[in-house]
Amino acid sequence: MLKLTLSILLTVVISPTLAMYYETLPKGIRMAVMKQVQTSTIESAFNRQKQEQAYFFRLNLDASTIGDVNDSLKSAFDQVKAVSTEAHNQLTFGEYQAKGSANVKVNGAGLAYGISDRLTVYGTFPYYDARVDLDIARTRGNNYNDVSNQLRKAGDNTTAKVLSDVTSDLPDVNEGVVQSVVVNYLNYQPLGNWQAKGMGDMEFGALYRLTDWDNAGLAMSAGFVLPTGRQDNPDVLQDFAFGDGQTDLFVEFGGGVFIPNTRLSVDGFTRYTYQFAHDREMRIPDSRDYPYGAEKGIFREKLGNILDLNLRLMYHARRWLSFDFVGIYNHIGQATYDSPFTLGNEVHGLETEIIQESARFTTRFSTVDLYKSGDFFLPFICNLSAQQVLGGMNTPKFSRYDVEFRFFF
């Protein structure tokens, strides 16, 4: 289900800034952050059975869909149905799949300021550049001969014989017919490649250090995410949003410790996000098995709340160099929808519970200690990381590569 999956893609591809990886700043110190995130080509996802499945939009060209975009064919199909309802229902011109793949690049900026030695406030501002490529391929041919034989058996009158001959000689359909069904029957814009740029959801928060320990510490943070990112267009099958359209509130708690007599440290945190409901224009699905529809309606959408868990092991090789390995767990509860369209409420809520399990490796270069000792003129941190989705449910499978610079002034 291309539209349904891509519409939640960015929720889990580029997660909100996790404040616990910002350290509290001394009073009056500012930090500017520049970050770029690039994903691998995203061609598949883990489905609700936690099995990998390619992105696609499937369209079966049967008597119903073809008849609704061509009046003369509809008349012929009605005559077929009068002779044999079973033959009419079985008639297919073939099946097409539009396979999708996506590439996402995000440039992010952030600012942080030390209100006191314990309290730091920050804001993040992401900007997206995304592209979706579609490849339309035929996956099943027509069954004209089978339906023709069935019509002959349905009756020995002249009409049945003529319809049998006409059915066996029907022209094959091509991609132009597929586009006609998508545009004229389903009222979508034509299938094709899609690209867009724009702001994502902005996050603002405050990080508070709870302890003054030498080799360990605890901290907590809280904040909100504003729905400043673009929303997906319900008339375009192949696009997706740069934000979830809802205001979020979150709270985090975590801590870390240096392991005595080693170069290792361990830290972790948990973050809980509550997502507020909002009104959204969406398609009214035709059925559970076919989550597309020609009509649109207003749905009250409440996305599931989010739980993030991170555990990091860091090796401090030098004063200026360290490496860390992070295990990441993300869970988004099932979304709910409220509208007069009962079936639509149910279908839109399907497969919206998300689980994502990832691992990330980061190389970190820091001149902060060198600057403090007078051995370097500029305090900054550079993080280079690679992240891989290892498994999950209703979540894209992808690799992600981050480059981040943090400058202090």
Secondary structure, 3 states (H helix, E strand, C coil): CHHHHHHCHHHHHCCCCCHHHCCCCCCCCEEEEEEEEEECCECEEECCCCCEEECEEEEEEEHHHHHCCCHHHHHHHHHHHHHCHHHHHHCEEEEEEEEEEEEEEEEEEEEEEECCCCEEEEEEEEEEEEEEEEEEEEEECCCHHHHHHHHHHHCCCHHHHHHHHHHHCCCCCCHHHHHHHHHHHCCCCCCCCEEEEEECCEEEEEEEECCCCCCEEEEEEEEEEECCCCCCCCCCCCCCCCCCCCCEEEEEEEEEEECCCCCEEEEEEEEEEEECCEEEEEECCCCCCCCCCCCEEEEEEECCCEEEEEEEEEEECCCCEEEEEEEEEEEECCCEEECCCHHHHHHHHCCCCEEEEEEEEEEEEECHHHHHCCCCCCCEEEEEEEEEEEEEECEEECEEEEEEEEEEC
